[in-house]
Amino acid sequence: MSNERKAAELMAQADQKFKSSQGFLGGLFGGETKKQDAVDLYVRAANTYKLAKNWGGAGNAFCQAAQIQINFLRNKHEAATHYVDAANCYKKSDNNEAITCLKQAIDIYTDMGRFTIAAKQHMAIADIYESSVIDLEQAITHYEQAADFYRGEESNSSANKCSLKVAQYSAQMENYQKAIEIYEQVAADAIESSLLKYSAKEYFFKAALCHMCVDVLEAQRALDKYCDMYAAFQDTRECKLLKALLDAQEEENVEAFTEAVKNYDSISRLDQWLTTILLKIKKGISDEPELN
């Protein structure tokens, strides 16, 4: 018997078991036990559908189990777990269904006060929006919610990780002020930690680049402020690059701008985000579409 057929038979058994638990007689004669048996059958069906790589069928079966757990057995934790299991299956076939299941899990976890786990599911939704559905506004929304939950639970490292994602995508969407505020705050927090202090240079660097996308004079003021806040920043490659870029931007010298970027890239490779931001800055002083 194929896994597909076996899963379908288990679904039929689960449906029948749940139906027999309903009504007056079902309530009198082991109704709750029958409902739990139905849940177990739905989970078995889901796992068998997974073997058959029928991800939609697996997701549906896990959802059936979740609905019985939450609506009849009042087992919130198990219901949330099944919704997450369903989402993991739907990610392979239907992103919208995956998001719906994760939101249902989040509602349950927040009702239980399990905010750290709820934050993790918000991150999972954000990941779908940034990598599959491609809706950066929604990704930002869910990273912000995750950051709020983590911060409320004193998980500041995880909160900052989410906030940095918000800053990254805000800058890409040209909401530079929002990105600047986040980068500056995370940098200020890092300075207070002996373990994280060195990472502050990266956040000051990105904040300054966002300033440059808006106003060169404000960018210079910001750079001076960052050097005052973190003296060691002045001696970094990032700070030296910023000074060279500011000079080139102020003088409208495209060649100097490009040369400064090349010199930096030869030592510290530019990632996609930095390349995109630098192109935007360069376009402000040149019609050239690419960094040469």
Buried (B, 14 or more C-beta within 10 A) or exposed (E): EEBBEBBBBBBEBBBEBBEBBEEEEBEEEEBEEBBBBBBBBBBBBBBBBBEBEBBBBBBBBBBBBBBBBBEBBEBBEBBBBBBBBBBBBBBBBBBEBBBBBBBBBBBBBBEEEBBBBBBBBBBBBBBBBBEEBEEBEBBBBBBBBBBBBBBEBEBBEBBBBBBBBBBBBBBBEEBBEBBBBBBBBBBBBBBEEEEBBBBBBBBBBBBBBBBBBBEBEEBBEBBEBBBEBBEEBBEBEBBBBBBBBBBBBEEEBBEBBBBBBEEBBEEEEBEEBBBEBBBBBBEEBBEEEEBE
